[in-house]
Every structure is written in C-alpha cells, then in structure tokens.
Amino acid sequence: MAESDGELLQGTLEMLVLRTLAHEPMHGWGIAHRIESMSGRVFLVSQGSLYPALVRMKRRGLLASEWRTTENNRRARYYGLTAAGRNQLQVERSGWLRASTAINAILNAHWALGET
Amino acid sequence: MSLASDLLERFRALWHRRRDEEELAEELRFHVDQEAAQHVSAGVEEDEARRLSQVALGGVEQVKEAVRDARGTRLLEESLGDMQYALRNLARNPGFAAVVILTLALGIGGTTAVFSAVDAVLLAPLPYEEPGQLVRLYGASVNDLSFRGFSSPVQFGAYREQLPSLESVAAILTYNTKGADVGAGEDVRRIRVLPTSANYLAVLRARPEIGRGFQPEDENGSGIEDNVDAAPVVLLSHGFWQDQLHGDPGAVGRTLVMNGVAYTVTGVMPDGFRDPVAGAVDAWVPLDLSQARDPSEAGNHYLTVVGRLRRDASLARAQAELDGLSLRLAEQYPSIKEERARLYPLKEDIVGSSSRALEIMLGAVGLVLLLVCVNIANLMLVRGSERSREFALRTALGAGRTRIVRQLLVESLTLAMAGAMAGLLVARLAMAAIVVLGSGTIPRLASLSLNPWLLLFALAVAIGCAVVFGLTPAIRAARTQPGDALRDQSRSSTGGRRSLRVREWLVAWQVALAVILLVGAGLLLASFARIQRVALGVKADHVLTFELNLPSARYDSTARAQFYEQIATALAALPGVRAAGGISKLPATGAYHQWGVAAISGPLAGDAQRGQIGAQNRTVSGEYFQAAGIPVLAGRTFTQGDDARAPDRVVVSKSLAERLYPGTNAVGQKLHTGGRDSEIIGVVGDVAVDNEGRSDTYVYHAHRQFAGDRNWALMQVVATTGSATALEPAVRRALAEADPQLVMFHPVPLDEAIGQGAAQRVFTMRILLTFAAVALALSALGLFGVLSYSVKLRTREFGIRMALGAERADIGRMVLRRGLAVAAAGIAIGVCTALPLTRLMTSVLFEVSPLDPRVLLGAIAFMGLVAAVAAYLPARRATGIDPIASMRVE
C-alpha cells in the first residue's frame, strides 16, 4: 500500500509526526490517519514505517508515550512531544521551509524549464 | 537526544523486552481494530473490514520485526538468545557437556599445574647474582670420573688457592645434617646449622641484611662446639632471627646459646636467602678449616665445594686447571693418588636429578593436552554432524548462515568457558597435590605458584581447540546445500561415512597417545616394584628412628658414651620394644665416612693393592644390629666390656671380611682405619648403602670406644612389635625422664627414612599413572563415542541387513571388528612411537629396560581390553536394533 508514490522519506515522516503531535498527544492509528487526511490522502503512512519511527523517536527522547483510554473505552498508547521534540519540530520546520523555498526557486526559474 | 540517553533507552528496552513485546502486540491490535472500525463506519462488511485492515497493516510480524530493529537491541538480544539456546541445548545433552567440560578441565588444569612445577624447579634460575657463573666441584676417582663425592679439607685448601679461573671457592659442610639445640630447659628446640667457609657469601654474592658475614680468622675452629675457649660467631637466617630474637634490629653482638655454647651473632641474612645445596637452614657457623694443611686429613672427605667462575673464564679452562691440580695433589699426598675432581654448572647439578623426572612429566602433560584436543575435536565433530540436519533445516527455513555460525560460536564458547573455569579449579587442586606429593624430594617445589602466562596458554589452546572444532561442522553445513544435507541424513542408509573415517583416525591417535603414556607409567611401575624388592640387608619395618644430640657443653665424651648406652637400655625396656641402639648414619640412606681400611693381619696384610680398600665406617651404640635386623654371621657384637679401657675392637660386614681376609676367619684379625688399629670381633650381614641396593663394605666401631673422636649425635633406632609411629610418645617420655632438656629430633619410621630417595620416582610414577589413567579413559570414551555414533548412523543399514537375513550376532561382530581395528591401528602407532621415547626415561628407571617386553605387552593388553569394552557396548546396541522400527525412524 502506498509504496510507490505515497511513501515518505524517513526524515519527512518524523517531521510530519512531530507536527501532528504538536497539538495534542495521539495514538499510532490517529497519527497515521491524521497525516493521511491532512495531506488529502496523498501520503499514506505504512505501519511498517510508522511504528519503528515512533520507537526510534522515543529512543531519541523526542517523544514520550503513555497508555490511556480512548473515547470508546479501549486502551491505547498515546504519544506526545517532549521539550526536545518541540525544539526538533522548530528546527525541522525552518530547515524544510528553507529547503522548499530554495527548491521552488529552482523549479520556477525560467531557464530550468528548458526554454531557449 | 544524547548518546547516553540513547544507550540508556536501548538497555531499558533490553530489560523490558517481554513487556515491550506485549505492549507492541496490543498497540498493533488496537491499530487493526481502529482501522476496521473505520471501514465499518464507511459501510464495509465486518469481515471484509477486518481483512482490509490486516492488509493495510502489511503483516503484523514484519511490523514487529521492523520495530525490534528500531529498538537497537537486536545484536544483544540475539546473543542472549544464542546463549540461552546454547545452555538449553547443552542441558538437553548433559553427557556431552560434562565430557567436554571434564576433558577441558583436565587438559587446562593438569597442563598448567605441571608446567608451573617445571617452570619453578627447572627453568627459574638460582636466586643469586649471575647464577650461571656458579659451579659445583665434585671429588671423583681415576676409575670413575662420573663419581660425585666430597672433598677433603686439604683438597679444598688447594682448590681455593690454585684455580685461577675460579674467582672464589667456598666449602659447605652438608655432609651430615648438623643440628644444634637452642635455648634451655623446656623451651629447647633443635635447629639446622650449616658450617661454611668464610668466603661463602662472596661466592654466592650475597650480603647480610644486618651485620656482616664471616672473616677468614673465623675458620680457625672457633665455631666447633668442643672448642669453647674461642669466641664462636653465628650468622642467622631471617626466619630464625624473627622467631627467636623477635626481629631485634640490635641482634648483632647478642649472644645465642647453641648446644650449651654461647655464640655471638655476627649478622642476619635477608629473607629468602637459602643455601643452594642444603636449602633452608636456620643459622650458619664458620667451618673449622684448621686441618686444611694437615696431610693426614688429605683423604678425609666431607666437604661440599662450590665456586664462582670468573666472567672471562670458561668451564673447560677451569676443568683443565683442576685436572692439573689434581695430579699435583696426587703426587703430594699418596692417600689421594687415585683421586680427581670434576666441575659442573651448579644449576645443572641441583636440578639435574629432578630434571629428567620433570621433563618426563612435561612430555606426559603435552601428550595429555594433545589427547584432550583430539578428544574435544572428535566430540565437537560428532555433535556437529549429529546436528547437520538441524542446521540444514534451519537454513532451509531462512536462518542466515552467519546466524548459525554465530550461534555455534556462542555454544562452543559457553562450553569452553565452563571448561576453563573447571580447569582453573583442577589446576589449583593439582598444584596443591604436586606440592604435597613432591615436597622434600623435588628441590624448590615449595616456592611453586600458578604461572599466569602458562595458565593463559593452556586456556588459549583448549578454548581455541573447542571453538575451531565447534565451528568446523557449522562452516561445512553452511557450505552444503540444505537439501543435500537433509537428503543425506534421511535417505542414505550409510551416510556420513567419510566424516566417520576422519573420526576413526582421530580415535586411533587417541589410543596411540594412551598407549605411550601407559608404557611410560608401566616402566616406572616396574622400576618401583623392583626397588621395593631390593634386599637392603636390614629389617626396616616397625622401626622408629630419631636423632639424639648430646650437647658437648653438658656431656663430655665419657658422659656421652655412658648416656647413649643408658638410653638404649631404657628404650629397650619399653613395652613392645624388641631392641634399641644408635648409629652414626641410618642404613641404606647414603654413603658416609668412607675411610680407607687396611688389613694388618691375615693373608693380605701389607699388600698395598688388595689389602687396602675404602669402606663405610659407622659408629654404633646399644643393640644396633638387633634393632636394625642385621644378622650376626660370626663372632659377637659389642658388649659392655668393649669400652674406652679395652683395646679397640670393630665389627665388619661379610663382604669386607671376604675381601680383606680371603680364605680365613676374619674374627680375630686386625685392621687399620679411622686412625686406629682394631681387632675384628664379629662379622655381620651386608647392608646396602642406598635404597637401590648398592652394596659396600662396612666397619662398625663401638661408640663406647669411639666417643672421644667427635660428638656423634647418634641416630637412634628402636625396633618394636607394633607401629613405629605409635611408639613415639613412649620414647619421648623415656627421653624426658633421662634428661628433660634433650630433643627427640626428626622422628621417622626407618622404612620412610630409607624410602626418601625413591620418593622422586614415586612422585613421577604417580603423576604418570594419573595421566595414563586419564588418557585411557579419554581414548576409551573416544572409541565408544565414535562407534556409538556409527551404530546410530547405520541403524537403518543394519535394519535392512537384518531384514534381508543377517544374523544379529553378525551385525554385532561387524561393529566390534571395526572398533578393534581402530584400536589395533592406534596400539600399533602407539608402540612404534613409544619405543624411541622410552629411551629418554633410562635415568629414572631402575633395573628395567626401556624396552621391557612385559611392560609393552601389558600396556598393549590393557589398552586392548579397555578398547574391547568400549567397542562391545555399541556392538551390543547394534544387535538390539529392531529392523522394523529402524526403518520407521526417519
């Protein structure tokens, strides 16, 4: 599923997870669902990459997790940002903006369109 | 994110692995449920929704694997898993594990302990400055240059002054153990005192810790207890200084009463200083060398001579000088005209007698280590091929080959480590055993300690062996196609035979090594049995001996003569005592007082050639001959009447009587020895000089008549009807009644005192026997293991054979034949290898040829018997195979 065009680069996935969690702690499915819907289902988050990413980010101290009860009374693991996670989001967001601005500038330049 | 928190998190994950796994499962379940609920709310059927969500997840296990990777604990986790798996595996096969661990333990432990002993005794240099320059000088004769005798004071005086290649030459009186009583009253104790020449410390390049050594003028005899007018000096050992003078730093100049004589302490030697020849002593006194210029003392040999070679001189040059000097002395003193002298490096001399024994032990240990390696190799290979099916199956199921190799490595290492631990334990025990068994017979053994480098070496060899042979099957398994391996095991009925051939050769070599050790141990056993049977001329059992010194300060020669007789009578009166007496040197414990004896009556009187011989001179008191069980062949022994007032009388041995008075009755004849003319009053049986039964001629003097010659400090010999040691308290009481200040020094049964010299052979024999037993067990185990394995491999083949009409007995014979063929090959190799090797043992053998056919046949028969038993068991199992069941096995 979503392997070819919808697969996210690892770094990008982590940035999106950070962004998704900036508002409130969420469980794994919630994160995947939120990213998919926010991207207009352009990005499909595979569980095979989401859960390892969550473990890695937790290991790096960007996320903290706790078990909570959902609205329909089931136990689920909720992930939330730590202070380090918030900093990381700022760093990645500004990095992304700089990079995407630069890429846009290149893509929109006239000579790059192959016009003579 | 820091490295520390990252590592911390990884370890946390490791510890909480199980909880993490459960939580992950729950989390993924929740995810699927949530996904399904989403689909259901979108109007999809419940079952379809569940399927879709499963598909979306893309395989729970794969996700789990990816998460486990992300945890970063995989390597550790798998290693732990391998270890657990290895332990489980070994626990399932406790026999295999036990055999490997035991084999490794014996290999590591035995090798290390014996290597350490050899290192301490053989390889460690003498603890003196430039020890390579130290030499020992032995008196020899024209006829026997290899004889190692003592030197006379006249010879020593010449050696000291006329050998330019030797920078200094010192004399030590090791001739007899000189004891001295220290203290007074109840606190009296006996110590070991070593008289030395004044330049003793200069030769050894040793300096006292405090004070000074001896001066040349101390050699004038002031240290001799009878010479009470001079001021005698004494040099103390560190230990004695600590014990007796409580380490008093002002000890120099203090007075120490020894044998009732006041000595002035001149110095204290540093801790650890020992005499190179006599070993640990308590004190040193100056040697009386006032006789060094007395020509009549030229033939009186009692000095041990050591020297220090000049750095620019060779041993050969010194020997040439010594040869010249011996000739000059021979001209000057007719009594020593046949005497020569030889120089030997001191180290070679000290360890020489033990070195061959130790070398043999070293060889035995090497063989055992080799055997251990072969055994481990065999065990590992057998086990590896047993499991090749398992490896093939796991490879087929997708296990990485490196993963399998790694797992086997962990398994081998686990085994090797367990073996190493057990090996350390065995090493410790073996060391203790060696020290106990060899103490007193192997010089410097007391300083034995485990050599860490040797331990490391043995560990490396054993572990390396286990790992290499543990991995070989895995690597082979990794190379073969799993399909082939599986097919080979299940379909082919005679599979794995090529690897079996390799193992059979290994077993043959094991048998060969065991045969070599058996032959070596057998030869020593035969020597020992021969020695036990040697006729010594005395009855050594049920006899207690001890040294009794009568201090010259309290006992003059008349009192001594009287007291030794008195105590002999008192001891003989004790219940259970058959007879008691004294002698200047215990029988069969070595040569001593070898004096010239000349017949002055009878057919050879005046015959310079045949009428003069060297004989062992002994001084006896009480009923010595009766106590030692020496038969009186003619005439009588000494009685009360043979005292100082009577003419000098002697008793001679049978061989002396025959040599000096051929064809006549020796009783009543006269001879000259010890500076006196004496009449022979009796002839007694011959007595061996040493415990190997070497015979010599003897002249016995009556102590009553000879007490004035010197203070004899006679060895007391008490024969009893009961146990010799049980007699000790009664003797002690009787002694205390006679004189409470006397010391019963070194009480020991006579057979033990005589056995001392054989102890080294016993020690070597015990170690070799142990090794041979271990080798035998290992090779039997190897043969049994390989045959059992081959029976297991060929179960199907045997089943088919039986189904086709083969007799059960035929099958059994087939297996037995195979086993015996392997054993026979091994025995043949072993005998061929042992034959040249045993020649190296010649010096430790006694009246046994290194090619003794009985020992060889015995070793072959013994090995064959053990091999037959080891082969019979698997053969019996083969006959018990049920043909139907065997074909259903796979």
Interface residues (C-beta under 8 A of the other chain):
Chain A: M1 H27 G28 W29 A32 H33 S46 Q47 G48 S49 Y51 P52 A53 V55 R56 K58 R59 R60 G61 L62 W67 R74 R75 A76 R77 A84
Chain B: M1 S2 S5 D6 E9 R10 A13 E23 L24 E26 E27 L28 F30 H31 D33 Q34 E35 Q38 V55 A56 L57 G58 G59 Q62 V63 A66 V67 D69 A70 R71 G72
